[in-house]
Every structure is written in structure tokens, then in C-alpha cells.
Amino acid sequence: MYDRSDLKHHAGLVDRMAQTVGVDLEEAVLEGRMEFDALADAVLRCAGCSDPGHCAGWLDTAQPGAMPPGYCRNTDLLKALAVEGGQA
């Protein structure tokens, strides 16, 4: 079970990754391109990552528009949202 601070940390990583890709997760939910439960699932997938520190480091140096690294557990979701939103 994850504690509140872990989930907040991973929610932040998911949001940063989405922003890097060019996806606004709040907008995607409001527009119906993504269910709120799918967002919660994305945070839980992130929380299951064995090396979130590496991800945070990657995000610190990633250029806007970069696609998530292959090890990201939310790569498929974020790529699909980017394509649907015209970002990719």
C-alpha cells in the first residue's frame, strides 16, 4: 500500500511527464479523452516503478515535446493522449 506522500510524489511525476510530452491531463479528463480512473491508474503504475529517481532526473533535462523514455510505465497512455490532442 502506498502512503499519501508517495502518491503525491508519483502524481507529480506523471503530471511532469505529461507536460513534457505536451499533454494537459486536466484538460484531457475534462474533454473526455481520458477517464479520471485512468489518471488514477497512471499514478498507481508510476508508483510501481522501481526507479522514480531516474525518471525525475530525466524530466529535469528533457526537452519539451520529448516522448517518455521506454521504461516509463505510462508511455503508451501519454503517446496516445499526445496524438489525440495533436501534440505528436
C-alpha positions as CSV (number, residue, x, y, z in Angstrom):
1,M,0.0,0.0,0.0
2,Y,1.3,3.5,-0.8
3,D,1.1,6.3,1.6
4,R,-0.3,9.8,0.7
5,S,3.2,11.4,0.2
6,D,4.2,8.6,-2.2
7,L,1.1,9.0,-4.3
8,K,1.5,12.8,-4.3
9,H,5.1,12.4,-5.5
10,H,4.1,10.0,-8.3
11,A,1.2,12.1,-9.3
12,G,3.7,14.9,-9.7
13,L,5.9,12.8,-11.8
14,V,3.0,11.7,-14.0
15,D,2.0,15.3,-14.4
16,R,5.5,16.5,-15.3
17,M,5.9,13.6,-17.8
18,A,2.6,14.6,-19.4
19,Q,3.6,18.3,-19.5
20,T,6.9,17.3,-21.2
21,V,5.0,15.4,-23.8
22,G,2.7,18.3,-24.3
23,V,-0.4,16.8,-22.7
24,D,-2.5,18.6,-20.2
25,L,-4.0,15.8,-18.1
26,E,-6.7,18.0,-16.5
27,E,-7.8,19.1,-20.0
28,A,-7.8,15.5,-21.2
29,V,-10.1,14.5,-18.4
30,L,-12.4,17.5,-18.9
31,E,-12.6,16.9,-22.6
32,G,-13.5,13.2,-22.1
33,R,-10.3,12.0,-23.8
34,M,-9.3,10.3,-20.6
35,E,-11.4,8.9,-17.7
36,F,-10.5,10.1,-14.2
37,D,-10.0,6.5,-13.2
38,A,-7.4,6.1,-16.0
39,L,-5.5,9.0,-14.4
40,A,-5.6,7.3,-11.0
41,D,-4.3,4.1,-12.7
42,A,-1.5,6.1,-14.3
43,V,-0.4,7.3,-10.9
44,L,-0.5,3.8,-9.5
45,R,1.5,2.5,-12.4
46,C,4.1,5.2,-11.8
47,A,4.1,4.3,-8.1
48,G,5.1,0.7,-9.0
49,C,8.2,1.9,-10.8
50,S,11.4,0.7,-9.3
51,D,13.4,3.8,-10.0
52,P,11.4,7.1,-9.8
53,G,14.6,9.0,-9.1
54,H,15.9,8.2,-12.6
55,C,12.6,9.4,-14.0
56,A,12.9,12.7,-12.1
57,G,16.4,13.2,-13.4
58,W,15.3,12.5,-16.9
59,L,12.5,15.0,-16.5
60,D,14.9,17.6,-15.3
61,T,16.8,17.5,-18.6
62,A,14.0,16.6,-21.1
63,Q,13.2,19.0,-23.9
64,P,9.6,20.0,-24.4
65,G,7.9,17.6,-26.8
66,A,10.1,14.7,-25.9
67,M,8.3,11.3,-25.7
68,P,8.6,9.4,-22.4
69,P,11.6,7.1,-22.1
70,G,10.9,3.4,-22.9
71,Y,10.9,2.3,-19.3
72,C,8.0,4.7,-18.4
73,R,5.0,2.6,-17.4
74,N,2.7,5.3,-18.9
75,T,4.4,5.7,-22.3
76,D,1.5,4.2,-24.2
77,L,-1.1,6.3,-22.5
78,L,0.9,9.5,-22.8
79,K,1.7,8.9,-26.5
80,A,-2.0,8.2,-27.3
81,L,-3.1,11.3,-25.5
82,A,-0.5,13.4,-27.3
83,V,-1.7,12.0,-30.7
84,E,-5.3,12.6,-29.8
85,G,-4.5,16.2,-28.7
86,G,-2.5,16.9,-31.8
87,Q,0.8,17.1,-29.9
88,A,2.6,14.2,-31.7
